[in-house]
Amino acid sequence: MAGPDNAWSGYGTAWVVTGTLLAGLAAWGGIGYLIDRLAGTYPLFTPIGLLVGIAGGIYLVYLRYGREDSDGRDDD
């Protein structure tokens, strides 16, 4: 009952993708905010950190779920 044909099997993937994107935003946005606080340049590095975080999250999701093998099959 817990195979890939189960109706609930895609929810795990959706949560992993959502968590990866939110973690990128939180981590790099937090780093940007911290740099802004230390340098006194708010809001310069916070938006840069958020953009880097979302770009990194999208790239990681692409690496895990978006690539295809050289023979044309999906990575799963």
C-alpha positions as CSV (number, residue, x, y, z in Angstrom):
1,M,0.0,0.0,0.0
2,A,3.0,2.3,0.4
3,G,4.2,2.1,-3.2
4,P,4.7,4.8,-5.8
5,D,1.1,4.2,-7.1
6,N,-0.3,5.3,-3.8
7,A,-2.5,8.5,-4.0
8,W,-0.5,10.1,-1.2
9,S,3.0,9.5,-2.6
10,G,3.4,13.0,-4.1
11,Y,2.8,14.8,-0.8
12,G,6.2,13.9,0.6
13,T,7.9,15.3,-2.5
14,A,5.8,18.5,-2.2
15,W,6.8,19.0,1.5
16,V,10.5,18.4,0.6
17,V,10.4,21.0,-2.2
18,T,8.6,23.5,0.1
19,G,11.0,22.9,2.9
20,T,14.0,23.3,0.7
21,L,12.7,26.6,-0.7
22,L,11.8,28.0,2.7
23,A,15.1,26.9,4.2
24,G,17.0,28.7,1.5
25,L,15.0,31.9,2.1
26,A,15.4,31.7,5.9
27,A,19.1,30.8,5.9
28,W,20.3,33.3,3.2
29,G,17.8,36.0,4.2
30,G,19.0,35.7,7.8
31,I,22.7,35.9,6.7
32,G,21.8,39.1,4.7
33,Y,20.0,40.5,7.6
34,L,22.9,39.8,9.9
35,I,25.3,41.5,7.5
36,D,23.0,44.5,7.4
37,R,22.8,44.7,11.2
38,L,26.6,44.5,11.5
39,A,27.4,46.9,8.7
40,G,24.5,49.3,9.4
41,T,23.3,49.1,5.8
42,Y,19.7,48.0,6.2
43,P,18.0,47.1,3.7
44,L,20.9,46.4,1.3
45,F,21.9,42.8,2.0
46,T,18.6,41.3,3.2
47,P,17.0,41.4,-0.2
48,I,20.2,40.1,-1.8
49,G,20.3,37.3,0.7
50,L,16.6,36.5,0.0
51,L,17.3,36.3,-3.8
52,V,20.4,34.2,-3.3
53,G,18.3,31.9,-1.0
54,I,15.5,31.4,-3.4
55,A,17.8,30.9,-6.4
56,G,19.8,28.3,-4.4
57,G,16.6,26.5,-3.3
58,I,15.3,26.4,-6.9
59,Y,18.7,25.1,-8.0
60,L,18.7,22.4,-5.4
61,V,15.2,21.3,-6.3
62,Y,16.2,21.2,-9.9
63,L,19.2,19.0,-9.1
64,R,17.1,16.6,-7.1
65,Y,13.8,16.4,-9.2
66,G,14.3,18.2,-12.5
67,R,17.2,16.5,-14.2
68,E,16.9,13.5,-16.5
69,D,19.3,10.7,-17.1
70,S,21.3,10.5,-20.3
71,D,19.0,7.8,-21.6
72,G,16.0,10.1,-21.3
73,R,14.4,8.5,-18.2
74,D,13.6,10.4,-15.0
75,D,15.9,10.3,-12.0
76,D,13.5,8.3,-9.9
